[in-house]
Amino acid sequence: MQVSFGAMLLVLRIAVQPSPDLTVELVGNAGVLLTDGATSLLIDLPYEPGAFGYMVYDPGELRPAGDVVSVITHHHRDHFDRDLFLQRPGWRLIGPPGVTDHLPAERVLAGDSLSIGAFAVVPLPTPHTDDHRSYRVRWRGLVLVFTGDTEDPAAIAAEPHIDVLFVTPWLDCTLATVARSASWDRSILYHRGPNEAVATCVSAEVLAQGTRFVIAAPR
């Protein structure tokens, strides 16, 4: 079979086309939007704007691309709002029983490890509420860990390496007092009050609400 030079060039271009990068947006509180254009994960979104005096945001401005899955650590209102979620019929959800028991079964994804597009999501049971979950999210070989509200660093210590760690101010300071058996390339402070000045303990980055940044896919 003969293949034209043009067809060979097209195949070559497809083969060397880089993977799409990952866009990260700090929506508010522990709410983080991850998207590669084909799939979007909403970490602790949607939550009730301003709940417990935390950050206000506009849920109507959430327009994630592609297949959309909310990934919820626990049921507290500053992490999850059931009514706001149900208003988005195309969205599905990963979360603990305190969240999923009150949702239609067809909207819930369950399992110890879940694959959604290029993402792999692993719930990590951690102390806070009775069924709190931290999460390990793997995307094209990169590992992101979202601690949620836990005060216990054990889930972090169990990770051999973390590319990006999302950590609360209180857990950040706990990490400063324990032996560091885990390593991470980048640590980002989240779940702060509006205009709250926070002194970090382990050199976590303090970024403004609404900040977006891009993580390049490994080449």
Buried (B, 14 or more C-beta within 10 A) or exposed (E): EEEEEEEEEEEEEEEEEEBBBBBBBBBBBBBBBBBBEEBBBBBBBBBBBBBEEBBEBEBEEBEBEEBBBBBBBBBBBBBBBBEBBEEBEEBBBBBBEBBBEEBEEEBBBEEEEBEBBBBBBBBBEBEBBEBBBBBBBBBBEBBBBBBBBBEBBEBBEEBEEBBBBBBBBBBBBBBEEEEEEBEBEBBBBBBBEEEEEBEBBBEBEBBEBEEEBEBEBEE
